[in-house]
Amino acid sequence: MKFQLYIDAALTRDIPGDGLCAGDVVKIVDHHPVPGGEDGYSIEVFNALGDTIAVTSVPESSLASLLSNEVFSVRRLATAA
């Protein structure tokens, strides 16, 4: 398992169905081992006030560890029209 549970990570790709973009910070909440395939993770995403805005699953390749030379920023969440 590459990522520990309950740590923050960054998305490496957009997830349009949930309004998420590459670079958004997520909390890893579960690990889904896949024998002979790419492992997956359940993630929870919070808004700037700490409210849950999405819970979904992604493949391991959609996540990256946070680095010490990165900073948080804020963007507006796109809403369905």
DSSP file (Angstrom, degrees, kcal/mol; ACC not computed):
  #  RESIDUE AA STRUCTURE BP1 BP2  ACC     N-H-->O    O-->H-N    N-H-->O    O-->H-N    TCO  KAPPA ALPHA  PHI   PSI    X-CA   Y-CA   Z-CA
    1    1 A M              0   0    0      0, 0.0    30,-0.0     0, 0.0     3,-0.0   0.000 360.0 360.0 360.0 121.9    0.0    0.0    0.0
    2    2 A K        +     0   0    0      1,-0.1     2,-0.4     2,-0.0     0, 0.0   0.861 360.0  49.4 -76.5 -36.7    1.6    3.3   -1.2
    3    3 A F  S    S-     0   0    0     62,-0.0     2,-0.2     4,-0.0    -1,-0.1  -0.859  77.1-132.3-111.5 139.3   -0.6    5.6    0.9
    4    4 A Q    >   -     0   0    0     -2,-0.4     3,-0.8     1,-0.1    24,-0.2  -0.509  36.0 -99.6 -78.7 154.3   -1.4    5.5    4.6
    5    5 A L  T 3  S+     0   0    0      1,-0.2    24,-0.2    -2,-0.2    -1,-0.1  -0.459 100.8  20.9 -73.6 149.2   -5.0    5.8    5.7
    6    6 A Y  T 3  S+     0   0    0     22,-3.5     2,-0.3     1,-0.3    -1,-0.2   0.676  93.4 120.5  68.0  23.4   -6.3    9.2    7.0
    7    7 A I    <   -     0   0    0     -3,-0.8    21,-2.6    21,-0.3     2,-0.3  -0.746  65.6-108.6-105.8 163.3   -3.5   11.3    5.4
    8    8 A D  E     +A   27   0A   0     -2,-0.3    58,-0.5    19,-0.2     2,-0.3  -0.656  39.9 170.0 -87.8 147.5   -4.0   14.1    2.9
    9    9 A A  E     -AB  26  65A   0     17,-2.3    17,-3.0    -2,-0.3     2,-0.4  -0.905  29.0-114.9-144.6 171.0   -3.0   13.6   -0.7
   10   10 A A  E     -AB  25  64A   0     54,-2.9    54,-2.1    -2,-0.3    15,-0.2  -0.898  26.4-117.1-113.0 143.4   -3.5   15.6   -4.0
   11   11 A L  E     - B   0  63A   0     13,-2.4    12,-2.5    -2,-0.4    52,-0.2  -0.534  15.6-161.6 -72.1 142.9   -5.4   14.5   -7.0
   12   12 A T  S    S+     0   0    0     50,-2.1     2,-0.3    10,-0.2    10,-0.2   0.422  73.9  32.3-103.4  -2.2   -3.4   14.0  -10.1
   13   13 A R  S    S-     0   0    0     49,-0.5     2,-0.1     8,-0.1    10,-0.1  -0.975  88.5 -95.5-148.1 160.7   -6.4   14.2  -12.5
   14   14 A D        -     0   0    0     -2,-0.3     7,-0.3     7,-0.2     3,-0.1  -0.449  19.7-160.4 -73.3 149.2   -9.8   15.9  -12.7
   15   15 A I  B > > -E   20   0B   0      5,-2.2     5,-2.0    -2,-0.1     3,-1.7  -0.760  13.0-178.8-126.3  82.3  -12.9   14.0  -11.6
   16   16 A P  G > 5S+     0   0    0      0, 0.0     3,-1.3     0, 0.0    -1,-0.1   0.816  73.9  64.2 -57.3 -36.4  -15.6   16.1  -13.4
   17   17 A G  G 3 5S+     0   0    0      1,-0.3    -3,-0.0     2,-0.1    -2,-0.0   0.766 113.1  35.0 -60.6 -25.0  -18.5   14.1  -12.0
   18   18 A D  G < 5S-     0   0    0     -3,-1.7    -1,-0.3     2,-0.1     3,-0.1   0.325 113.9-113.6-108.5   4.3  -17.7   15.3   -8.5
   19   19 A G  T < 5 +     0   0    0     -3,-1.3    59,-0.4    -4,-0.5     2,-0.3   0.734  68.6 144.7  71.4  21.9  -16.4   18.8   -9.6
   20   20 A L  B   < -E   15   0B   0     -5,-2.0    -5,-2.2    57,-0.1     2,-0.3  -0.684  32.2-158.7 -99.0 149.0  -12.9   17.9   -8.5
   21   21 A C    >   -     0   0    0     -2,-0.3     3,-2.4    -7,-0.3   -10,-0.3  -0.889  33.6 -86.5-124.5 153.4   -9.7   19.1  -10.2
   22   22 A A  T 3  S+     0   0    0     -2,-0.3   -10,-0.2     1,-0.3    -8,-0.1  -0.338 117.1  35.0 -52.3 134.7   -6.1   17.9  -10.3
   23   23 A G  T 3  S+     0   0    0    -12,-2.5    -1,-0.3     1,-0.4   -11,-0.1   0.155  82.6 134.1  99.6 -17.4   -4.3   19.5   -7.4
   24   24 A D    <   -     0   0    0     -3,-2.4   -13,-2.4   -14,-0.1     2,-0.4  -0.411  58.4-121.0 -64.5 142.3   -7.3   19.3   -5.0
   25   25 A V  E     -A   10   0A   0    -15,-0.2    21,-0.4    21,-0.1     2,-0.3  -0.726  35.7-178.8 -89.6 132.7   -6.4   18.0   -1.6
   26   26 A V  E     -A    9   0A   0    -17,-3.0   -17,-2.3    -2,-0.4     2,-0.5  -0.856  26.6-124.4-127.8 160.6   -8.2   14.9   -0.4
   27   27 A K  E     -AC   8  44A   0     17,-2.8    17,-2.5    -2,-0.3     2,-0.5  -0.934  24.2-134.2-105.9 127.6   -8.3   12.7    2.7
   28   28 A I  E     + C   0  43A   0    -21,-2.6   -22,-3.5    -2,-0.5   -21,-0.3  -0.718  32.7 166.5 -82.9 122.9   -7.6    9.0    2.1
   29   29 A V  E     +     0   0A   0     13,-2.7     2,-0.3    -2,-0.5    14,-0.2   0.580  57.0  14.6-117.2 -13.8  -10.1    6.9    4.0
   30   30 A D  E     - C   0  42A   0     12,-1.3    12,-1.9   -26,-0.1     2,-0.4  -0.986  59.0-136.7-159.6 154.4   -9.9    3.4    2.7
   31   31 A H  E     - C   0  41A   0     -2,-0.3    10,-0.2    10,-0.2   -26,-0.0  -0.940  10.0-163.2-115.3 134.7   -7.7    1.1    0.7
   32   32 A H  E     - C   0  40A   0      8,-3.4     8,-2.3    -2,-0.4     2,-0.1  -0.840  12.9-154.1-120.1  91.6   -9.0   -1.3   -2.0
   33   33 A P        -     0   0    0      0, 0.0     5,-0.1     0, 0.0     6,-0.1  -0.388   6.4-164.6 -65.2 141.1   -6.4   -3.9   -2.9
   34   34 A V    >   -     0   0    0      3,-0.3     3,-2.2    -2,-0.1     2,-0.1  -0.917  17.6-134.1-128.8 104.2   -6.8   -5.4   -6.4
   35   35 A P  T 3  S+     0   0    0      0, 0.0     3,-0.1     0, 0.0     0, 0.0  -0.370  91.4   1.4 -58.5 126.7   -4.8   -8.6   -7.0
   36   36 A G  T 3  S+     0   0    0      1,-0.3     2,-0.2    -2,-0.1     0, 0.0   0.554 127.2  69.8  74.3   7.6   -3.0   -8.3  -10.3
   37   37 A G  S <  S-     0   0    0     -3,-2.2     2,-0.5     0, 0.0    -3,-0.3  -0.722  96.1 -62.2-139.6-170.7   -4.3   -4.8  -10.9
   38   38 A E        -     0   0    0     -2,-0.2     0, 0.0    -3,-0.1     0, 0.0  -0.691  52.5-125.1 -84.1 125.5   -4.0   -1.2   -9.7
   39   39 A D        -     0   0    0     -2,-0.5    21,-2.8    20,-0.1     2,-0.3  -0.226  26.6-149.7 -62.5 157.2   -5.0   -0.7   -6.1
   40   40 A G  E     -CD  32  59A   0     -8,-2.3    -8,-3.4    19,-0.3     2,-0.3  -0.816   5.9-150.6-126.8 168.6   -7.7    1.9   -5.4
   41   41 A Y  E     -CD  31  58A   0     17,-2.8    17,-2.7    -2,-0.3     2,-0.4  -0.996  15.1-131.1-139.4 142.9   -8.5    4.2   -2.5
   42   42 A S  E     -CD  30  57A   0    -12,-1.9   -13,-2.7    -2,-0.3   -12,-1.3  -0.796  33.9-167.7 -87.0 137.7  -11.7    5.8   -1.2
   43   43 A I  E     -CD  28  56A   0     13,-3.4    13,-1.9    -2,-0.4     2,-0.4  -0.922  16.5-151.9-127.6 152.4  -11.3    9.5   -0.6
   44   44 A E  E     -CD  27  55A   0    -17,-2.5   -17,-2.8    -2,-0.3     2,-0.4  -0.981  12.8-157.1-121.8 138.4  -13.2   12.2    1.1
   45   45 A V  E     - D   0  54A   0      9,-3.0     8,-3.3    -2,-0.4     9,-1.4  -0.948   6.8-163.7-120.9 135.1  -13.0   15.8    0.0
   46   46 A F  E     - D   0  52A   0    -21,-0.4     6,-0.2    -2,-0.4   -21,-0.1  -0.836  16.1-126.2-116.5 151.5  -13.8   18.8    2.1
   47   47 A N    >   -     0   0    0      4,-2.6     3,-1.9    -2,-0.3    -1,-0.0  -0.280  47.5 -86.0 -82.0-178.9  -14.6   22.4    1.4
   48   48 A A  T 3  S+     0   0    0      1,-0.3    -1,-0.1     2,-0.1    -2,-0.0   0.693 129.8  53.8 -64.9 -18.2  -12.6   25.3    2.9
   49   49 A L  T 3  S-     0   0    0      2,-0.1    -1,-0.3     0, 0.0    -3,-0.0   0.441 121.5-103.8 -95.3  -1.0  -14.9   25.2    6.0
   50   50 A G  S <  S+     0   0    0     -3,-1.9     2,-0.3     1,-0.3    -2,-0.1   0.546  73.7 139.5  93.2   8.1  -14.4   21.5    6.6
   51   51 A D        -     0   0    0      1,-0.1    -4,-2.6     2,-0.0    -1,-0.3  -0.673  59.2-110.3 -84.8 139.3  -17.8   20.3    5.2
   52   52 A T  E     +D   46   0A   0     -2,-0.3    -6,-0.3    -6,-0.2     3,-0.1  -0.503  39.9 169.5 -67.4 130.4  -17.7   17.0    3.2
   53   53 A I  E     +     0   0A   0     -8,-3.3     2,-0.3     1,-0.4    -7,-0.2   0.558  63.0  10.6-116.5 -16.4  -18.4   17.8   -0.5
   54   54 A A  E     -D   45   0A   0     -9,-1.4    -9,-3.0     2,-0.0     2,-0.4  -0.962  46.1-170.7-162.1 144.2  -17.5   14.4   -2.1
   55   55 A V  E     +D   44   0A   0     -2,-0.3     2,-0.3   -11,-0.2   -11,-0.2  -0.980  35.3 137.5-132.8 123.3  -16.7   10.8   -1.2
   56   56 A T  E     -D   43   0A   0    -13,-1.9   -13,-3.4    -2,-0.4     2,-0.4  -0.903  46.6-107.0-153.3 176.9  -15.6    8.6   -4.1
   57   57 A S  E     +D   42   0A   0     -2,-0.3   -15,-0.2   -15,-0.3    -2,-0.0  -0.919  31.6 177.8-116.8 144.5  -13.0    6.0   -5.1
   58   58 A V  E     -D   41   0A   0    -17,-2.7   -17,-2.8    -2,-0.4     2,-0.1  -0.965  32.9-101.9-139.6 155.0  -10.0    6.5   -7.3
   59   59 A P  E >   -D   40   0A   0      0, 0.0     3,-2.3     0, 0.0   -19,-0.3  -0.426  40.1-108.3 -71.5 156.0   -7.1    4.4   -8.6
   60   60 A E  G >  S+     0   0    0    -21,-2.8     3,-1.8     1,-0.3   -20,-0.1   0.833 117.3  64.9 -53.4 -35.9   -3.8    4.8   -6.9
   61   61 A S  G 3  S+     0   0    0      1,-0.3    -1,-0.3   -22,-0.3   -21,-0.1   0.602  91.2  65.9 -67.4  -9.6   -2.4    6.6   -9.9
   62   62 A S  G <  S+     0   0    0     -3,-2.3   -50,-2.1   -51,-0.1   -49,-0.5   0.359  95.7  71.1 -90.6   5.2   -4.9    9.4   -9.3
   63   63 A L  E <   -B   11   0A   0     -3,-1.8     2,-0.3   -52,-0.2   -52,-0.2  -0.917  55.9-174.9-125.1 148.1   -3.2   10.4   -6.1
   64   64 A A  E     -B   10   0A   0    -54,-2.1   -54,-2.9    -2,-0.3     2,-0.1  -0.993  31.2-108.1-138.0 146.5    0.1   12.0   -5.2
   65   65 A S  E     -B    9   0A   0     -2,-0.3     2,-0.2   -56,-0.2   -56,-0.2  -0.382  39.1-108.5 -67.1 149.0    1.8   12.7   -1.8
   66   66 A L        -     0   0    0    -58,-0.5     2,-0.3    -2,-0.1    -1,-0.1  -0.565  35.2-145.0 -77.1 146.6    1.9   16.3   -0.6
   67   67 A L    >   -     0   0    0     -2,-0.2     3,-1.5     1,-0.1    -1,-0.0  -0.803  19.5-120.1-116.5 155.4    5.3   17.9   -0.7
   68   68 A S  T 3  S+     0   0    0     -2,-0.3    -1,-0.1     1,-0.3    -2,-0.0   0.690 111.1  58.0 -67.8 -18.7    6.9   20.4    1.6
   69   69 A N  T 3  S+     0   0    0      2,-0.0     2,-0.3     0, 0.0    -1,-0.3   0.163  90.7  93.1 -98.6  19.5    7.4   23.0   -1.2
   70   70 A E    <   -     0   0    0     -3,-1.5     2,-0.3     0, 0.0    -4,-0.0  -0.821  57.3-158.5-109.8 151.9    3.6   23.1   -2.0
   71   71 A V        -     0   0    0     -2,-0.3     2,-0.2     0, 0.0    -2,-0.0  -0.916  20.8-111.8-125.6 154.2    1.0   25.5   -0.6
   72   72 A F        -     0   0    0     -2,-0.3     2,-0.3   -48,-0.0   -48,-0.1  -0.503  35.1-179.4 -77.4 152.5   -2.7   25.4   -0.3
   73   73 A S        -     0   0    0     -2,-0.2     2,-0.4     2,-0.0     0, 0.0  -0.902  21.1-121.0-141.6 173.9   -4.9   27.6   -2.4
   74   74 A V        +     0   0    0     -2,-0.3     2,-0.3   -26,-0.0    -2,-0.0  -0.945  27.1 170.7-122.2 139.9   -8.7   28.2   -2.7
   75   75 A R        -     0   0    0     -2,-0.4     2,-0.3     0, 0.0    -2,-0.0  -0.964  38.0-101.8-139.2 157.3  -10.9   27.9   -5.8
   76   76 A R        -     0   0    0     -2,-0.3     2,-0.5     1,-0.1    -2,-0.0  -0.612  35.3-120.3 -80.0 138.7  -14.6   28.0   -6.2
   77   77 A L        -     0   0    0     -2,-0.3     2,-0.2     1,-0.1   -57,-0.1  -0.680  28.2-124.1 -78.8 124.0  -16.4   24.6   -6.7
   78   78 A A        -     0   0    0     -2,-0.5     2,-0.3   -59,-0.4    -1,-0.1  -0.472  26.9-151.9 -67.6 136.2  -18.2   24.5  -10.0
   79   79 A T        -     0   0    0     -2,-0.2     2,-0.1     1,-0.0    -1,-0.0  -0.845  23.8 -97.8-111.3 150.3  -21.9   23.7   -9.6
   80   80 A A              0   0    0     -2,-0.3    -1,-0.0     1,-0.1     0, 0.0  -0.388 360.0 360.0 -64.6 138.3  -24.1   22.0  -12.1
   81   81 A A              0   0    0     -2,-0.1    -1,-0.1    -3,-0.0    -2,-0.0   0.449 360.0 360.0 -85.2 360.0  -26.2   24.4  -14.1
